[in-house]
Amino acid sequence: VTIERIFNMTDGILSTQFAIPLNSSVSALGSPKSSWSAAPESLERGKVLSFGAHFHSLTAPLLPMGLQYAVIENDTGRVLFHSNERRSLVEDFFEETERSEALRAHIQRTTIEQHTRPELEPVPFSFDGLYRGKESQFEALPLHDDIPWTLVLFRDNEARETLFTLLFAVSAASVLTYLFFV
């Protein structure tokens, strides 16, 4: 099975495309070929079943204030999904994080561990760094053993401080209002 994030020329929308070879001896789920049963002539021609999908949980998520995410390709850092959809397929996450060696090293180490020690559960990796020139906190985790993508959650430190300031101001105003009217 191949999964690719593409710009769909038919409708102009970003889409996730799946391709499954019909001549595969084993399906994506590990069951025998009979579950995908292709006619013998299709085996000779190398036919592929392909379909597109829109994942609303990845393209229009509800996130807490200041929290962002990106799903990136492990090798290139290309952003496949982003909390700001305009950055999908356009942004290079490695470049936007000032070529973060911590992120690259984590992805490389996790990829090696997934292939050499598949029994290990991936552990989220937290680090501080820059994203688009702003100090941010990051957490990265591979999506799946067989998919070379990493989910990166990040929060701009300035946005977090603004949130705390706003919460403090609302709390102080509530206390003062209570004291004034009671």
N, CA and C atoms as a LAMMPS dump frame, in Angstrom:
ITEM: TIMESTEP
0
ITEM: NUMBER OF ATOMS
546
ITEM: BOX BOUNDS ff ff ff
-5.0000000000000000e+02 5.0000000000000000e+02
-5.0000000000000000e+02 5.0000000000000000e+02
-5.0000000000000000e+02 5.0000000000000000e+02
ITEM: ATOMS id mol type element x y z
1 1 1 N 0.846 -1.177 0
2 1 2 C 0 0 0
3 1 3 C 0.892 1.242 0
4 2 1 N 0.54 2.184 -0.838
5 2 2 C 1.253 3.45 -0.883
6 2 3 C 0.284 4.549 -0.495
7 3 1 N 0.734 5.459 0.35
8 3 2 C -0.082 6.591 0.767
9 3 3 C 0.679 7.852 0.401
10 4 1 N 0.013 8.773 -0.277
11 4 2 C 0.665 10.007 -0.706
12 4 3 C -0.293 11.179 -0.556
13 5 1 N 0.206 12.264 -0.07
14 5 2 C -0.569 13.506 0.041
15 5 3 C -0.342 14.25 -1.26
16 6 1 N -1.429 14.612 -1.948
17 6 2 C -1.303 15.255 -3.258
18 6 3 C -2.222 16.463 -3.382
19 7 1 N -1.923 17.279 -4.369
20 7 2 C -2.809 18.363 -4.778
21 7 3 C -3.652 17.799 -5.912
22 8 1 N -4.939 17.636 -5.682
23 8 2 C -5.829 17.031 -6.654
24 8 3 C -6.158 18.033 -7.756
25 9 1 N -5.715 17.755 -8.961
26 9 2 C -5.923 18.682 -10.074
27 9 3 C -7.385 18.725 -10.515
28 10 1 N -8.173 17.697 -10.209
29 10 2 C -9.568 17.661 -10.614
30 10 3 C -10.401 18.715 -9.891
31 11 1 N -10.244 18.786 -8.567
32 11 2 C -11.063 19.728 -7.803
33 11 3 C -10.252 20.803 -7.078
34 12 1 N -8.926 20.78 -7.222
35 12 2 C -8.09 21.819 -6.618
36 12 3 C -7.936 21.717 -5.116
37 13 1 N -8.197 20.559 -4.554
38 13 2 C -8.144 20.362 -3.106
39 13 3 C -6.984 19.42 -2.77
40 14 1 N -6.376 19.636 -1.615
41 14 2 C -5.375 18.695 -1.122
42 14 3 C -6.092 17.412 -0.737
43 15 1 N -5.52 16.288 -1.121
44 15 2 C -6.152 14.999 -0.888
45 15 3 C -5.096 13.995 -0.445
46 16 1 N -5.542 12.943 0.203
47 16 2 C -4.661 11.836 0.547
48 16 3 C -5.018 10.691 -0.377
49 17 1 N -4.052 10.235 -1.142
50 17 2 C -4.283 9.204 -2.16
51 17 3 C -3.706 7.883 -1.682
52 18 1 N -4.466 6.816 -1.845
53 18 2 C -4.029 5.47 -1.506
54 18 3 C -3.9 4.674 -2.795
55 19 1 N -2.879 3.84 -2.897
56 19 2 C -2.705 2.962 -4.051
57 19 3 C -2.372 1.565 -3.545
58 20 1 N -3.13 0.586 -4.035
59 20 2 C -2.95 -0.798 -3.622
60 20 3 C -2.754 -1.632 -4.883
61 21 1 N -1.603 -2.288 -5.033
62 21 2 C -1.397 -3.121 -6.223
63 21 3 C -2.329 -4.328 -6.186
64 22 1 N -3.005 -4.573 -7.288
65 22 2 C -3.927 -5.705 -7.351
66 22 3 C -3.204 -7.021 -7.578
67 23 1 N -1.94 -6.972 -7.949
68 23 2 C -1.189 -8.204 -8.17
69 23 3 C -0.348 -8.583 -6.959
70 24 1 N -0.619 -7.974 -5.828
71 24 2 C 0.129 -8.283 -4.607
72 24 3 C -0.239 -9.668 -4.101
73 25 1 N 0.741 -10.39 -3.603
74 25 2 C 0.467 -11.726 -3.07
75 25 3 C -0.134 -11.642 -1.671
76 26 1 N 0.038 -10.509 -1.013
77 26 2 C -0.525 -10.308 0.315
78 26 3 C -1.133 -8.918 0.364
79 27 1 N -2.295 -8.814 0.949
80 27 2 C -2.958 -7.52 1.043
81 27 3 C -2.333 -6.685 2.149
82 28 1 N -2.788 -5.467 2.289
83 28 2 C -2.274 -4.558 3.309
84 28 3 C -2.523 -5.098 4.704
85 29 1 N -3.562 -5.892 4.871
86 29 2 C -3.894 -6.418 6.186
87 29 3 C -3.256 -7.774 6.453
88 30 1 N -2.457 -8.243 5.509
89 30 2 C -1.744 -9.497 5.719
90 30 3 C -2.536 -10.733 5.333
91 31 1 N -3.699 -10.567 4.719
92 31 2 C -4.486 -11.734 4.33
93 31 3 C -4.091 -12.171 2.925
94 32 1 N -4.405 -13.379 2.548
95 32 2 C -4.028 -13.875 1.221
96 32 3 C -4.629 -13.037 0.098
97 33 1 N -4.037 -13.194 -1.078
98 33 2 C -4.42 -12.442 -2.262
99 33 3 C -5.903 -12.585 -2.577
100 34 1 N -6.521 -13.675 -2.207
101 34 2 C -7.908 -13.918 -2.574
102 34 3 C -8.838 -12.807 -2.076
103 35 1 N -8.474 -12.134 -1.004
104 35 2 C -9.336 -11.057 -0.514
105 35 3 C -9.328 -9.867 -1.464
106 36 1 N -8.277 -9.739 -2.281
107 36 2 C -8.218 -8.65 -3.267
108 36 3 C -8.499 -9.184 -4.661
109 37 1 N -8.867 -10.442 -4.765
110 37 2 C -8.932 -11.215 -5.996
111 37 3 C -9.009 -10.386 -7.268
112 38 1 N -7.919 -10.396 -7.98
113 38 2 C -7.843 -9.702 -9.261
114 38 3 C -7.853 -10.742 -10.367
115 39 1 N -8.416 -10.363 -11.497
116 39 2 C -8.435 -11.264 -12.635
117 39 3 C -7.002 -11.507 -13.104
118 40 1 N -6.688 -12.69 -13.626
119 40 2 C -5.318 -13.002 -14.058
120 40 3 C -4.746 -11.984 -15.031
121 41 1 N -5.579 -11.457 -15.948
122 41 2 C -5.046 -10.484 -16.905
123 41 3 C -4.604 -9.198 -16.209
124 42 1 N -5.239 -8.833 -15.086
125 42 2 C -4.817 -7.618 -14.379
126 42 3 C -3.463 -7.812 -13.715
127 43 1 N -3.142 -9.064 -13.365
128 43 2 C -1.845 -9.341 -12.758
129 43 3 C -0.72 -9.073 -13.752
130 44 1 N -0.957 -9.385 -14.989
131 44 2 C 0.061 -9.176 -16.008
132 44 3 C 0.249 -7.695 -16.324
133 45 1 N -0.778 -6.908 -16.215
134 45 2 C -0.711 -5.498 -16.572
135 45 3 C -0.283 -4.61 -15.409
136 46 1 N -0.177 -5.154 -14.215
137 46 2 C 0.233 -4.361 -13.065
138 46 3 C -0.806 -3.334 -12.655
139 47 1 N -2.061 -3.745 -12.579
140 47 2 C -3.134 -2.815 -12.221
141 47 3 C -3.056 -2.433 -10.75
142 48 1 N -3.566 -1.255 -10.47
143 48 2 C -3.536 -0.705 -9.12
144 48 3 C -4.907 -0.159 -8.776
145 49 1 N -5.345 -0.418 -7.555
146 49 2 C -6.561 0.191 -7.041
147 49 3 C -6.135 1.485 -6.357
148 50 1 N -6.715 2.605 -6.77
149 50 2 C -6.323 3.901 -6.212
150 50 3 C -7.566 4.692 -5.846
151 51 1 N -7.513 5.358 -4.705
152 51 2 C -8.631 6.197 -4.281
153 51 3 C -8.114 7.31 -3.384
154 52 1 N -8.856 8.387 -3.358
155 52 2 C -8.485 9.535 -2.537
156 52 3 C -9.426 9.689 -1.362
157 53 1 N -8.943 10.334 -0.319
158 53 2 C -9.754 10.555 0.874
159 53 3 C -9.374 11.894 1.498
160 54 1 N -10.331 12.474 2.199
161 54 2 C -10.094 13.702 2.958
162 54 3 C -10.271 13.363 4.44
163 55 1 N -9.234 13.582 5.215
164 55 2 C -9.278 13.305 6.645
165 55 3 C -9.548 14.602 7.394
166 56 1 N -10.799 14.801 7.768
167 56 2 C -11.167 16.048 8.438
168 56 3 C -10.481 16.195 9.797
169 57 1 N -10.167 15.069 10.429
170 57 2 C -9.458 15.144 11.708
171 57 3 C -8.048 15.695 11.537
172 58 1 N -7.497 15.612 10.326
173 58 2 C -6.168 16.159 10.06
174 58 3 C -6.212 17.502 9.337
175 59 1 N -7.301 17.788 8.648
176 59 2 C -7.355 19.023 7.861
177 59 3 C -8.178 20.118 8.513
178 60 1 N -9.034 19.776 9.457
179 60 2 C -9.852 20.793 10.134
180 60 3 C -10.05 20.416 11.607
181 61 1 N -8.948 20.227 12.352
182 61 2 C -9.096 19.789 13.745
183 61 3 C -9.451 20.948 14.676
184 62 1 N -10.057 20.607 15.787
185 62 2 C -10.292 21.583 16.845
186 62 3 C -9.132 21.451 17.826
187 63 1 N -8.336 22.509 17.93
188 63 2 C -7.144 22.475 18.772
189 63 3 C -7.23 23.538 19.853
190 64 1 N -6.62 23.285 21.001
191 64 2 C -6.549 24.329 22.029
192 64 3 C -5.769 25.537 21.505
193 65 1 N -6.056 26.702 22.07
194 65 2 C -5.405 27.931 21.622
195 65 3 C -3.874 27.801 21.664
196 66 1 N -3.248 28.151 20.566
197 66 2 C -1.793 28.163 20.489
198 66 3 C -1.153 26.853 20.111
199 67 1 N -1.916 25.743 20.15
200 67 2 C -1.351 24.444 19.808
201 67 3 C -1.455 24.237 18.3
202 68 1 N -0.365 23.786 17.696
203 68 2 C -0.334 23.497 16.27
204 68 3 C 0.238 22.096 16.084
205 69 1 N 0.088 21.56 14.878
206 69 2 C 0.667 20.265 14.58
207 69 3 C 1.118 20.232 13.132
208 70 1 N 1.994 19.298 12.849
209 70 2 C 2.411 19.007 11.479
210 70 3 C 2.702 17.519 11.395
211 71 1 N 2.305 16.914 10.291
212 71 2 C 2.696 15.544 9.973
213 71 3 C 3.721 15.695 8.862
214 72 1 N 4.929 15.196 9.121
215 72 2 C 6.031 15.411 8.18
216 72 3 C 6.594 14.095 7.668
217 73 1 N 7.174 14.148 6.463
218 73 2 C 7.902 13 5.93
219 73 3 C 9.23 12.905 6.666
220 74 1 N 9.572 11.711 7.113
221 74 2 C 10.801 11.537 7.897
222 74 3 C 12.062 11.911 7.126
223 75 1 N 12.139 11.556 5.859
224 75 2 C 13.362 11.791 5.091
225 75 3 C 13.572 13.248 4.71
226 76 1 N 12.506 13.907 4.298
227 76 2 C 12.644 15.24 3.708
228 76 3 C 12.194 16.381 4.605
229 77 1 N 11.341 16.101 5.581
230 77 2 C 10.783 17.168 6.415
231 77 3 C 9.612 17.876 5.754
232 78 1 N 9.197 17.385 4.575
233 78 2 C 8.072 18 3.864
234 78 3 C 6.809 17.845 4.695
235 79 1 N 6.071 18.935 4.853
236 79 2 C 4.844 18.934 5.651
237 79 3 C 3.709 18.369 4.803
238 80 1 N 3.136 17.267 5.258
239 80 2 C 2.022 16.629 4.555
240 80 3 C 0.687 17.167 5.056
241 81 1 N 0.573 17.306 6.36
242 81 2 C -0.618 17.878 6.999
243 81 3 C -0.133 18.928 7.983
244 82 1 N -0.889 19.994 8.122
245 82 2 C -0.522 21.066 9.052
246 82 3 C -1.8 21.653 9.629
247 83 1 N -1.731 22.135 10.854
248 83 2 C -2.901 22.768 11.445
249 83 3 C -3.315 24.001 10.653
250 84 1 N -2.372 24.599 9.936
251 84 2 C -2.668 25.663 8.98
252 84 3 C -2.556 25.023 7.592
253 85 1 N -3.688 24.647 7.019
254 85 2 C -3.71 23.862 5.782
255 85 3 C -2.92 24.502 4.647
256 86 1 N -2.752 25.833 4.666
257 86 2 C -1.988 26.505 3.604
258 86 3 C -0.51 26.115 3.619
259 87 1 N -0.031 25.542 4.705
260 87 2 C 1.375 25.138 4.792
261 87 3 C 1.592 23.687 4.362
262 88 1 N 0.507 22.933 4.175
263 88 2 C 0.621 21.544 3.732
264 88 3 C 1.187 21.49 2.322
265 89 1 N 2.126 20.586 2.125
266 89 2 C 2.816 20.355 0.851
267 89 3 C 3.648 21.538 0.376
268 90 1 N 3.757 22.569 1.177
269 90 2 C 4.535 23.757 0.803
270 90 3 C 5.738 23.912 1.723
271 91 1 N 5.555 23.615 2.981
272 91 2 C 6.567 23.903 3.987
273 91 3 C 7.549 22.745 4.177
274 92 1 N 8.798 23.078 4.428
275 92 2 C 9.833 22.134 4.825
276 92 3 C 10.039 22.343 6.326
277 93 1 N 9.561 21.394 7.122
278 93 2 C 9.583 21.568 8.577
279 93 3 C 11.002 21.665 9.12
280 94 1 N 11.933 20.951 8.508
281 94 2 C 13.316 21.03 8.96
282 94 3 C 13.851 22.447 8.777
283 95 1 N 13.519 23.08 7.68
284 95 2 C 13.956 24.466 7.44
285 95 3 C 13.285 25.425 8.416
286 96 1 N 11.984 25.242 8.635
287 96 2 C 11.237 26.154 9.507
288 96 3 C 11.637 26.03 10.969
289 97 1 N 12.267 24.901 11.323
290 97 2 C 12.767 24.731 12.7
291 97 3 C 14.262 25 12.766
292 98 1 N 14.736 25.832 11.832
293 98 2 C 16.153 26.223 11.802
294 98 3 C 17.071 25.004 11.728
295 99 1 N 16.655 24.014 10.926
296 99 2 C 17.425 22.772 10.739
297 99 3 C 17.714 22.079 12.074
298 100 1 N 16.676 21.941 12.879
299 100 2 C 16.803 21.365 14.217
300 100 3 C 17.474 20 14.191
301 101 1 N 18.672 19.954 14.736
302 101 2 C 19.403 18.688 14.82
303 101 3 C 18.716 17.737 15.786
304 102 1 N 18.076 18.276 16.842
305 102 2 C 17.386 17.418 17.813
306 102 3 C 16.246 16.663 17.139
307 103 1 N 15.472 17.342 16.307
308 103 2 C 14.354 16.702 15.611
309 103 3 C 14.855 15.669 14.609
310 104 1 N 15.83 16.038 13.804
311 104 2 C 16.361 15.092 12.806
312 104 3 C 16.948 13.856 13.479
313 105 1 N 17.699 14.052 14.56
314 105 2 C 18.318 12.921 15.26
315 105 3 C 17.25 12.002 15.855
316 106 1 N 16.202 12.601 16.409
317 106 2 C 15.117 11.79 16.972
318 106 3 C 14.437 10.955 15.884
319 107 1 N 14.125 11.572 14.763
320 107 2 C 13.46 10.851 13.671
321 107 3 C 14.357 9.737 13.154
322 108 1 N 15.628 10.011 12.978
323 108 2 C 16.562 8.997 12.492
324 108 3 C 16.676 7.841 13.491
325 109 1 N 16.81 8.165 14.781
326 109 2 C 16.929 7.128 15.818
327 109 3 C 15.654 6.283 15.881
328 110 1 N 14.495 6.929 15.824
329 110 2 C 13.225 6.209 15.897
330 110 3 C 13.042 5.306 14.686
331 111 1 N 13.424 5.781 13.509
332 111 2 C 13.306 4.974 12.291
333 111 3 C 14.178 3.729 12.397
334 112 1 N 15.389 3.883 12.875
335 112 2 C 16.287 2.734 13.038
336 112 3 C 15.706 1.763 14.062
337 113 1 N 15.208 2.275 15.187
338 113 2 C 14.637 1.41 16.222
339 113 3 C 13.416 0.65 15.713
340 114 1 N 12.592 1.301 14.886
341 114 2 C 11.406 0.622 14.358
342 114 3 C 11.784 -0.559 13.485
343 115 1 N 12.904 -0.464 12.776
344 115 2 C 13.315 -1.556 11.89
345 115 3 C 14.13 -2.621 12.613
346 116 1 N 14.921 -2.225 13.597
347 116 2 C 15.768 -3.197 14.271
348 116 3 C 15.132 -3.788 15.521
349 117 1 N 14.272 -3.02 16.166
350 117 2 C 13.625 -3.49 17.405
351 117 3 C 12.145 -3.133 17.375
352 118 1 N 11.358 -3.797 16.519
353 118 2 C 9.947 -3.443 16.36
354 118 3 C 9.1 -3.676 17.609
355 119 1 N 9.618 -4.452 18.57
356 119 2 C 8.849 -4.694 19.792
357 119 3 C 8.804 -3.464 20.707
358 120 1 N 9.707 -2.516 20.499
359 120 2 C 9.731 -1.306 21.322
360 120 3 C 8.594 -0.353 20.95
361 121 1 N 7.931 0.177 21.944
362 121 2 C 6.906 1.201 21.719
363 121 3 C 7.596 2.546 21.509
364 122 1 N 7.177 3.323 20.509
365 122 2 C 7.79 4.638 20.32
366 122 3 C 7.484 5.556 21.506
367 123 1 N 8.454 6.35 21.866
368 123 2 C 8.319 7.272 22.992
369 123 3 C 8.289 8.699 22.448
370 124 1 N 7.323 9.516 22.895
371 124 2 C 7.309 10.912 22.433
372 124 3 C 8.603 11.618 22.828
373 125 1 N 9.059 12.476 21.972
374 125 2 C 10.3 13.212 22.179
375 125 3 C 9.957 14.689 22.325
376 126 1 N 10.33 15.286 23.443
377 126 2 C 10.053 16.704 23.697
378 126 3 C 11.337 17.508 23.606
379 127 1 N 11.239 18.691 23.017
380 127 2 C 12.396 19.568 22.927
381 127 3 C 11.94 20.995 22.684
382 128 1 N 12.822 21.939 22.959
383 128 2 C 12.576 23.357 22.704
384 128 3 C 13.361 23.76 21.467
385 129 1 N 12.818 24.691 20.717
386 129 2 C 13.508 25.155 19.525
387 129 3 C 12.778 26.324 18.899
388 130 1 N 13.135 26.638 17.674
389 130 2 C 12.509 27.734 16.939
390 130 3 C 11.615 27.165 15.852
391 131 1 N 10.454 27.796 15.673
392 131 2 C 9.59 27.487 14.546
393 131 3 C 9.19 28.808 13.913
394 132 1 N 9.59 28.984 12.67
395 132 2 C 9.336 30.226 11.943
396 132 3 C 9.851 31.434 12.741
397 133 1 N 11.004 31.236 13.391
398 133 2 C 11.674 32.314 14.105
399 133 3 C 11.175 32.577 15.512
400 134 1 N 10.202 31.802 15.995
401 134 2 C 9.657 32.014 17.342
402 134 3 C 10.009 30.834 18.237
403 135 1 N 10.363 31.148 19.486
404 135 2 C 10.669 30.108 20.47
405 135 3 C 9.424 29.255 20.685
406 136 1 N 9.599 27.936 20.596
407 136 2 C 8.467 27.02 20.702
408 136 3 C 8.857 25.764 21.456
409 137 1 N 7.828 25.068 21.943
410 137 2 C 8.011 23.756 22.562
411 137 3 C 7.45 22.725 21.602
412 138 1 N 8.17 21.612 21.447
413 138 2 C 7.792 20.583 20.489
414 138 3 C 7.647 19.237 21.17
415 139 1 N 6.822 18.388 20.56
416 139 2 C 6.743 16.988 20.929
417 139 3 C 6.552 16.21 19.637
418 140 1 N 7.387 15.201 19.413
419 140 2 C 7.357 14.442 18.161
420 140 3 C 7.156 12.959 18.453
421 141 1 N 6.385 12.303 17.568
422 141 2 C 6.103 10.882 17.715
423 141 3 C 5.838 10.28 16.339
424 142 1 N 6.467 9.138 16.011
425 142 2 C 6.182 8.507 14.712
426 142 3 C 4.725 8.055 14.653
427 143 1 N 4.131 8.109 13.455
428 143 2 C 2.729 7.72 13.317
429 143 3 C 2.53 6.212 13.379
430 144 1 N 3.352 5.46 12.639
431 144 2 C 3.183 4.01 12.566
432 144 3 C 4.485 3.398 12.065
433 145 1 N 4.714 2.14 12.433
434 145 2 C 5.946 1.457 12.011
435 145 3 C 6.137 1.443 10.504
436 146 1 N 5.049 1.248 9.764
437 146 2 C 5.146 1.081 8.315
438 146 3 C 4.956 2.376 7.536
439 147 1 N 4.713 3.467 8.222
440 147 2 C 4.497 4.748 7.55
441 147 3 C 5.618 5.696 7.974
442 148 1 N 6.424 6.168 7.037
443 148 2 C 7.585 7.008 7.384
444 148 3 C 7.218 8.479 7.631
445 149 1 N 6.25 8.688 8.507
446 149 2 C 5.797 10.03 8.848
447 149 3 C 5.886 10.22 10.357
448 150 1 N 6.101 11.466 10.759
449 150 2 C 6.168 11.816 12.175
450 150 3 C 5.152 12.916 12.47
451 151 1 N 4.456 12.764 13.589
452 151 2 C 3.538 13.793 14.07
453 151 3 C 4.317 14.706 15.004
454 152 1 N 4.287 16.005 14.737
455 152 2 C 4.969 16.975 15.59
456 152 3 C 3.916 17.945 16.119
457 153 1 N 3.771 17.998 17.438
458 153 2 C 2.911 18.986 18.091
459 153 3 C 3.812 20.103 18.576
460 154 1 N 3.357 21.345 18.446
461 154 2 C 4.193 22.442 18.91
462 154 3 C 3.34 23.615 19.337
463 155 1 N 3.917 24.385 20.255
464 155 2 C 3.238 25.548 20.814
465 155 3 C 4.233 26.691 20.895
466 156 1 N 3.845 27.811 20.353
467 156 2 C 4.635 29.037 20.414
468 156 3 C 4.67 29.503 21.876
469 157 1 N 5.869 29.703 22.431
470 157 2 C 5.982 30.133 23.834
471 157 3 C 5.277 31.455 24.075
472 158 1 N 5.302 32.349 23.093
473 158 2 C 4.639 33.639 23.231
474 158 3 C 3.125 33.454 23.351
475 159 1 N 2.57 32.543 22.577
476 159 2 C 1.132 32.268 22.64
477 159 3 C 0.765 31.702 24.011
478 160 1 N 1.639 30.842 24.554
479 160 2 C 1.38 30.273 25.875
480 160 3 C 1.391 31.363 26.943
481 161 1 N 2.375 32.263 26.864
482 161 2 C 2.444 33.36 27.825
483 161 3 C 1.244 34.285 27.701
484 162 1 N 0.779 34.522 26.475
485 162 2 C -0.406 35.344 26.251
486 162 3 C -1.627 34.684 26.879
487 163 1 N -1.744 33.362 26.736
488 163 2 C -2.856 32.632 27.329
489 163 3 C -2.831 32.763 28.851
490 164 1 N -1.656 32.597 29.471
491 164 2 C -1.556 32.727 30.924
492 164 3 C -1.899 34.148 31.372
493 165 1 N -1.454 35.152 30.63
494 165 2 C -1.767 36.541 30.951
495 165 3 C -3.27 36.78 30.861
496 166 1 N -3.886 36.258 29.815
497 166 2 C -5.331 36.4 29.637
498 166 3 C -6.092 35.717 30.767
499 167 1 N -5.68 34.515 31.142
500 167 2 C -6.33 33.809 32.255
501 167 3 C -6.175 34.577 33.562
502 168 1 N -4.991 35.139 33.795
503 168 2 C -4.761 35.925 34.999
504 168 3 C -5.659 37.164 35.002
505 169 1 N -5.754 37.869 33.88
506 169 2 C -6.568 39.088 33.783
507 169 3 C -8.044 38.783 34.022
508 170 1 N -8.539 37.708 33.437
509 170 2 C -9.945 37.331 33.628
510 170 3 C -10.191 36.948 35.081
511 171 1 N -9.271 36.198 35.665
512 171 2 C -9.415 35.814 37.075
513 171 3 C -9.398 37.04 37.988
514 172 1 N -8.459 37.946 37.746
515 172 2 C -8.374 39.164 38.563
516 172 3 C -9.634 40.008 38.411
517 173 1 N -10.135 40.138 37.196
518 173 2 C -11.358 40.918 36.966
519 173 3 C -12.543 40.264 37.671
520 174 1 N -12.609 38.939 37.667
521 174 2 C -13.695 38.239 38.357
522 174 3 C -13.637 38.478 39.849
523 175 1 N -12.456 38.399 40.436
524 175 2 C -12.297 38.614 41.88
525 175 3 C -12.66 40.056 42.239
526 176 1 N -12.174 41.028 41.458
527 176 2 C -12.498 42.423 41.728
528 176 3 C -13.992 42.7 41.582
529 177 1 N -14.624 42.1 40.599
530 177 2 C -16.072 42.264 40.415
531 177 3 C -16.814 41.671 41.613
532 178 1 N -16.391 40.516 42.075
533 178 2 C -17.019 39.878 43.224
534 178 3 C -16.863 40.762 44.47
535 179 1 N -15.646 41.269 44.697
536 179 2 C -15.386 42.107 45.879
537 179 3 C -16.155 43.424 45.81
538 180 1 N -16.314 43.971 44.631
539 180 2 C -16.991 45.252 44.457
540 180 3 C -18.494 45.116 44.704
541 181 1 N -19.103 44.018 44.256
542 181 2 C -20.546 43.868 44.371
543 181 3 C -20.987 43.102 45.609
544 182 1 N -20.085 42.561 46.376
545 182 2 C -20.499 41.81 47.573
546 182 3 C -20.234 42.578 48.816
